[in-house]
Amino acid sequence: MASSTNLQDSVQAMDETVPRGDLLMGGWERTGPVVVEVDGSAEGLRVIDYACTEAMRSGVGLVLVAAYPARGPQAVHKPWQTPERVGEFLRIAAAHVRRQVGQALQVTLAPAEGARAKVLSGAARDARLLVVGRARRRGPERLIAARANLALARRSDCPLVVVPGSWKLAPGHRDVAVGTDGTVLSSEAVEFAFQAAAERQGNVIAVHAVRRPLSPDGSWVREGDLALAEVLARSAADYPEVQVTRYLTNRPVVAALVHKAHEVGLVVLGAHAGRLPIGDPVARRAMVAVATPVAIVPHKPTAYTRRLR
């Protein structure tokens, strides 16, 4: 996180409506704010740091969102999530932002009644990014949490970034890794990865895992490289300043992403958007295993891409 000595001394909390974001060139270059979930935990402050860094980098506002359950059975199971406690969590989060970046950001506090997924997806309707944390859970609970975040990505209209609670800003980690299957279904994820790399003044590592037996003549390398070249072509032309490294491997895709995650500051994956469950084991396992923030970029199906399924 940037030191407050380099910025101003306080953040102005605002209640005005956030302007509607614009979707340019069919991609993810939105002008809306960065929206971040506030959960009241100490680790959650690092997630807010990440969101704050992204908002500062993009020159947009920051929206701090916290959900509390409606009165009923759910409220009994979550007695700490009352409107009063949620308001306190938001004030603590706003004070944390104030100490970090001063008046450099416009900040909106957004407490809301309702289920987490509904509240967050609603708050992020016109957002540039939705940022949530990844709690330190073990065993099946980690996969359950990852599945919930995939469902949230499905409902959201913008990329979802899942930040490990152990995340710390590393200025040298400017590069972005993107997992691609070599088809048009990866197009939004690739475009978002290039934009993120350009904003960071970094480069892109395109990870493609071959999922068929390897041919002895090495043709799998040529075929994989051709598939990557096709899916990368448009974004590479749009961002000529971003250098691309193509990483072809026969390792399992999650293992390849974990390996490359140590070299980058962000891992980007695509996911199918819509009302049906995503059922994406790669994205789910990557969110659990990768120690770097993971961006899930929903793919909006078209008549053409539906025929490819």
N, C-alpha and C positions, 0 to 999 in steps of 0.2 A: 504494500500500500504506500502511496506517496506520502512523504512526510508533510505535516501541517506547516512546517517552517517555510515550505515552498509555495504555499497557497494562503488563502485568506482565513479568517479566524472563526467564522460561523456559517451555518447553513440556514437559509430561510425556509421554514416549513410552510407549504402552500396548500390550500383547499380547492383551488380552482380546477376546472376540468382540464384533463390532459388533451392536447390537440390530437386529432385523428392522424394516424401514420399513413404514409404514402408507400405504395408498393411499386417500385420502379423497375422497368424492363422485365417484368415478370419474376423478379428475384426477391432478395430479402433485404434490400436497402431501404429500410423504413426510417421515418422521421419521428416516430413515437418514442415514448420513454423506455427505460429499462425498468422492469417490474421485478421485485425480489420478495420472496416469502420471508417473513419474520416469525421465528418460532420461540423466541425468548431464551434460547440456550447460548452458552458462551461460544460454542463452535459456530453457532449461527451468525456471530459477528464477523467471522471470516468470510462467510457467504455474502454478507452485506458488503464487505471490503471488495470482493470480486465484482459484484454488481456496480458498486461505486466506481471502480476502475473502468469498467466498460462504459458507463454513462459519461465519465470524464473524457474518455478516448473518443467517444462519438459526438460529444457536445449536445447531449440530450438530458432530459430530466430523469429523476429517480423516484419511483413509487414504492413505498414500503407497505406491504399488504400482510394482514394477519386475519385469519378466519377464526370464528368461534361458533360452536354448534348452537342450533336453535334449541329452545327449551323443549325438553323431552328426554327419552332414554339415552341418547348420545351425550347429552350434557351431564348426566349422572356419571358416565364413564370418563369424562374429561373435565373434572371440577376446576382445574387450573385454567381452562380456556373460557373464562367469563369475559364479558365486555370490559369490565374494569381491569382485569389482568392483561388482556390484549392491548388495551390502551396504554398500560404501563410499559409493556414490551415495545410498543411502537415509539414511545417517548425515549426509552433507553436507546433504541436503535438510531433515532434521529440525533440524539446527543452524541452518539459514537461517530456518526457521519460528520457532525459539526466539528468534532475534534480532529478529524482526518483531513477534510477538504475545505472547510470554511464555507464561504458564500459562493464558491465556484459552481455549486449545483442548486437547482430548484428541486425541492423535495416535497412529495405529497404523502401524507399519512392516510392509509385506507383500511380501517377496521371494517369487517363485514361479517354478517351472520350467514351461516350456511355451510355446506360440505366443502372441504378443502378444494377438491377438483373444480367444483362449480365456481367458487369464489376466485381462485387463481386464474382460471381460464377466462372468466368474465373480465377481470382486471387487466388481463393481457390481450384483450381483443384487438387493440390497435398498437400494441407494444412492439418495440424493436427486438427485445429479448425478454424471456421469462427465466428467472434464475431461482433455483431451489437448492437446498443442501442435501448431502448424503450422510445420514447418521451412521455412527459406528455401531452397526448391528452385526450379529453373527448368524451363521447357518441359514435356515429357511427364511428368517426375518429379513435378511438382506435381499433375497430374491423377491419377497413379497413387496418390499419397499420399491425395488426397481420396477416391478410390474405396475405398481401404482403410478410411478413417474412416467412410464410408457403410456399408460392410459391418459395421463395429464397431457403428454405431448400430442396424443391423438386428438384431444379436445381443443388444444390451443391453436391459435391462428399464427403463431410465430415460433421460432426456434426456442427450444427449452434447453437450458444449460444446467447440468447437475454438478455441483461443486462439492468435493470431499471436504469434510470438516477439518482435515489436516492441511488444507491448501494454504500456501504462502506465495506471495508475489515473488517471482524470480525474473528480474529484468532481462536475463539472457535467453529466456524461453519465449522467443517471439514466433517460432515456426508453428505451423498447424498441420496436423495429420488428418487425412480424411479417408475413411473406408469406402470403397466403391466396388460394386459387383460388375462394373464394366458396361452397364446398360443405362438407358435414359432414366431409369428409376432412381439413379443416384444424382441426377442433374441438380436438384435443389441443394443437396448436401455439398456437392462440389462447388457450386456458385457461392454458397455461404462461406466455405472454407477459404476460397480465394479472397473474398471481401475481408474476412477476419485477418488473414495474413497481410493484406495490403494495409489495413489499419494499424497493425503491429509493426509494420516495416519488416516483415519476416517472409518466409517462403512456405511452400506447400510440399508435404510428403504424401503422395497418393499410394495407399496400401491396397493391393489386390491379391487375394489368396485364391489360388487355383484349386477348384473343388473336383477335379477329375484325375485319373491316373496320369502320371507324367510320361510323356513320350520320350523314347531314348534319343531321338534325333534333336531334341530341344525345341520342337515346334510349339510346345506349350508356352515357352517364353515369348516367341514371336506373336502368337495369338493373343496372349495376355497384354503384351505391349501395344498391339493394335487396338484392342478393346479399350485400354486406358487412354490412348491417344484420341480416340473418337469422343469419349465422354469428357475429356479435359479440354478439348479444342476451343470451345466457345469461351470458357472462363479464362483460359490462357491468353486468348486474344483480347479480352476485355481488361485484363490486368497484366500487361506486358512486363511490369516491374517486378512481378512475383516469379521467382524461379521455382521449377517443379522437379522433384525427385520422384521417380516411379519405383515403387518397392514391390516387386513380384516375388511371391513365396508359395511354397507348398505346405507351409505350416498351417495349423488351424487359424482361422481369421482372428479370433479373440487373442490367441497367443501372439500373433503378429502385431496387433494393436497395442497390447501390453508392452511388447518389446520396444515399439517406436514411441510410446507415450513418454518414455524417459527423456526423449530428445526434444519434446515440444511443450507448448503451454496450453494446447487445446486439442482434443480429439473430436472429430465431427463424424456423425453417422446419420444416415437417412432412415426414415420410418414411414410407413404408409399411414396417411391420415384418413379419418372416417369414423363411423360409429361402431364398426365391428372391432373386436379385439385385435391388437396388432399381432400377437403371437410371434414376436421377433426374438428368438433366443440369442442371436448375436448381440443386438443392442442391449438386451437385458443383462447378459453375462458381462459385457464390456463395462456397463455402468457399475457393476459390482467389483470388477477386477482392476480397472484402470485407476491409477493414483492421480491422474490429471483431470481437470474439468472436462466433461463430455457434453457436447452439444448434440441434441437430437433434433433433426430438421425434418418436419413432416413432409411427405411427398403428397401433393395434391393430384389425385388420379384424373387423367383426361380420357377421352374415348380411345385415343391411340394407346396410351399406356395400359389401360384396362385389357386391351387385346393381347398385351405381352405377358400377362400373368398366367 
